[in-house]
């Protein structure tokens, strides 16, 4: 299951993404966490040293190798240099599992706080004025396009704040999107914007309240979020300590907040994986990007990369595609 955490900046989405990933690991479940936020704080939230150099090599630094690996023997892709962030898999492509031995994971995934983590990399000084951060999450979109995850396997992605993820087709790559919402007007405003976009694309959306102090906070969320409110987290001494650099065992988290994590996992597990929609949106956004910029850059019609006979899903293993090795 692919799970995105989104929300207003400062709402606590990175904190809750880290808590959820650690909770999954604590249940003995296979997890891959990805930091796709412009502010790269997920490693620290997982228990890494916030003052140390990044423990993980950014995916963007290995983009040519990632493309070459995922291309595999797909005859529709004439060269890895012709792959763009939206290039979908087809027959002959290499598909990824959440846990496996492959050169992408060997180069770009490291364990932090017990959780396997990949990162997009920070928005550096040399990017200012010349690059959009969404160019850095292209590697994440490629990985998710080729990710053949199943029930009981989890990819947890800390996304950019606000509705920025709608600037690419990345928002359609998830089985469930978790919007972290504080009981404030601004946070609810981000929810309304996100929910409006998500509704048009069939995005499965759950709202998780955060920093809830009393019944009036809960009433406010219920009034403005309605049936999308799945569960909520109260103000947490455990989280305050973690934000100061002391990430204790998850057993020290307040029982009510542990119960919220369990409820979130139940909702994720109850979400059906719609591989037909996953494939359809992959093709649609590839067509859009090809028309908008990619065809001109490549000097070719990249919509030819779409394999109409291929659909992602469990059956793809028995088709002539290459499952990562």
N, C-alpha and C positions, 0 to 999 in steps of 0.2 A: 504494500500500500504506500502510495506517495502522498505525503502530508505537508502542506505549506502553512507556515505561520506568518500572518500579515497583521497590520494594524498601524495606528498613528505612532509616529516617533515618540519614544518615551512611555508607551503604553505597557511595556513589559513583554513584548513578543519574543525577544531574544531569550529572556529569562525563562519564559514558559516553554519555548522550543527546547532549551537545554534541559529543563526539568523533565519534559516528556521523553526526550531521547534517553536520558539517564534512567527514567522509570522503565522504559522498554528493555534496556540492557539488564536492569535489575530483575526483570521477569525472565531472563534467559533468552530473549528474542533477538534475531539478527537485525542490526540497524546500521544505516549509513546516514550521517548527518552532513549537511552542506550549508556553509555560510555564504549566502548570496546577497547579503545586505551591503550597502555602500560603507557602512560602519562595521568593521570586522571585529565583532565582540563575542562571537559564539564560543570561540576557544576559551576565553577567560570565563565565560558563564559556565562552561563545562568543568572548570577547575584548573585550567592552564594558567601560567604565569602571565599576567597582563603586561608586565614590564619587559618580558623576554622577547627575543625575535620570534616571529610566527613559527609554530612547530610544524607547519605543513607547507609544502611547496604549492603556490597558487596554480589552479587549473589552467589559467590563461597562459602561463609560461610554457605549458606543454601542449598547447592547442594543435600545432601541426602533427605531433605524434598521436594525439587523441583522434584526430580526423583519420589519419592513416590506419590506425587500429580498427576503428569502427567501420571504415569503408569495407574492410575485408576483401571479398571477391565479388562485390556487387557490380555487375557489368554496366549498370546505369550510371555509375559515377566514374568518369574517365580518369580522375586523379584526385588525391586528397585535397589539392589546392582548389578544386572546384566545389568542395563542400562548404556550406555556410551554416549558420547556427540552426536553421530550420530544416536542413536536409534530413528527410525521414529515412528510416531503415527500409530495406527491401530484401528480396532474395539474394543471398550471398553476403549480406551485412553481418557484422559481429554484434551480437546482443549481449547485454550485461546482466549479471545476477547481482543481488545485493551483496552477497559475500561470495567471493571467488578469487582465484589467483590470476591477475592479469596485469599487463604493464602499466595501465592507467592507475590502478589502485596502488601498485608498487611505487609509483613515482609521486602520487598526489594524495594518498590517504595515510593518515597517522592516527594513532589512538591518543585521545586527550580525555582525561578523567574517566577512562573506561569506555569511551564512545569513539568509534571510527569516524574521522572527520576529514572532509575536503573543503577547501575555501576558494573563492574566486580571486582573492587578492585585493589589496587596498587601492583606493583611488589616489594615485601618486601625484607629486608635483608636476611631473612631465605630462600628465594627462589634462591639466587645467587648460581650458580654452580650446582644446583640440580633440577631445574624446568624450563620448557619452558613456556613463557607467554601464549602460545596457550592453555595450560591446564586450564588457568583461564577463557578463553572465551568459554569453553565447556558448561557452563550454558546458555550462550547467544544462542549457536547453538541449544540446546535443546528447549529453549523458542521459537525460530523462527520456528523450525520444527513443533511445536504444535500451532502456531499462526494462527488463522482463522480470518484474517483481511479482510475487504471489502472496496469497493469504499468509499471515504470520511473518511476513518480511516487511521492513519499513525503511523508507527514505524520508528523512525529516529535513525540511529546507527552511531556513530562516531567510525570509524574503525582504526586499527593500520596503521602506516605510510608506504608508499612505497607499495610493492607487497607482504607484509608479510601475508595478509589475504588468499593468495593462499596456505598457508601451511595447510589449512583445507578446508572442503567443505563449510565453512561459506559463501564464496563469491557467492554461488549459491542460497542463501536464500532470495535474494532481487529482487523486481520487477524492480527497477532502481538503478543503481550505479552512483553517482555523483563524478567525479574526479575533484578535485580543482587543477588548474594549473596556476602557475605564468608564466609570459613571460620571462623564463630563460631556458637555455639549460638543466640544471639538472632537472627541473620540467617537461619539455617536455620528457626527458629520462624516467622518471617514467611513464608518460602517455603511451609511446610506449611499455614499458614492460607490463603494466597493460592491455592495449588494445590487445596486442598479446595473452595473456592468456585468456582474456574475450571472444575473438572472437571464441575460440575453444569450449566454453560452452554456447554460445548464451546469454551472459550477456548483458542486455540493458544498454549501457554506454553513459552518457552525460558528456561533459567537461564544467566546469564553470571557466572562467578566473578570476583571482584575482589579486589585486594590480596593475591594469591597469592604467597607468598614461597618455598615449597619443596614437595617431594614430599608431605610430611605434610599441608600445606594442601590439596593437590589430592586426596589420599586421603580427607580428611575430607569434602570436598564430594561426591566420588563416592559415599561411604558414605551420606550423608544426602539427596542430591538424585537420585542414580541416573541414569536415562536422560534426565532433563530437562536435564542439564548439557550445554550446547552448546559452550562455549569458555570461556576465562578470560583475565584480564589480570593481569600480574605487577605488583609494586610498581614505580612509574614515576617516574624523575627528571623526565621531561617533565611529568607531571601535578602533581608537587610544585611545580615552577616556575609552572605555570599557576595553581595555587591561591594562589600568592603574587602573582599579577597579571601574570605574564609568559607570555602565550599565544603560543608560537612557531609557526612553520609545521609542519603536520602531518607533513612529511617528517622532522622531528626526533624524532617518536615512535619508541620502540623497535620494531625490526622484528617481534618476536614479537607485540607489541600491535597493530601494523598488520595482521598476519596475522589476528588475532582479529577485527578490524573487517571484513576481507574475508569471513571465515567467517560472521559475523553477517549481512552483506548477502546472502550466498548462501542462508542459511536463510530470510530474509525473502522473497527472490525466489521461493523454492520453495514458499511458502505459497499455496494456492489462495484466491482471493477468493470467499467464499460469500455472494453477494448475497441469496440467499433467506433464509439465517439472519439476515443483517444486517437485512433488512426485518422478519422475524418478531419479532426481539427488540425492534426499535424500536416495533412495535405493542404488544407485550406490556407493555413498561415504560411506554408512554403510558397504557395502560389502568390499570396499577397506580397511577400518579401521579394520574390523573384521579379514581380512586376514593378515594385517600388524602387529597387536599387540593385538587387543581386544579379539580374541578367546583364545589366549594363556593365557592372564591375567584372563579370566573368567573360563577357563577350559571347555568351551562349544562352540558350533557353534552358534554364535550370529546372523548369517544370518537368523536363524529360527524366529527372531523377525520381519522380514519383512512380512507384511500382503498383499499378492498380490491382495486381493479383496477390499482394502481400498485405496481411493485417496483423498487427501486434496482438499478442495474447499467448496463452499456453500452447495453442496449436502451432505457433511459429517454430517451436522446437523441432517438430516433425517435418517442417518444410525445409527446402534446401537453403537455409540460412546458417550462419556460423555462430553458435553460442560461445561466448567469450572463453578463451583458454589461454 
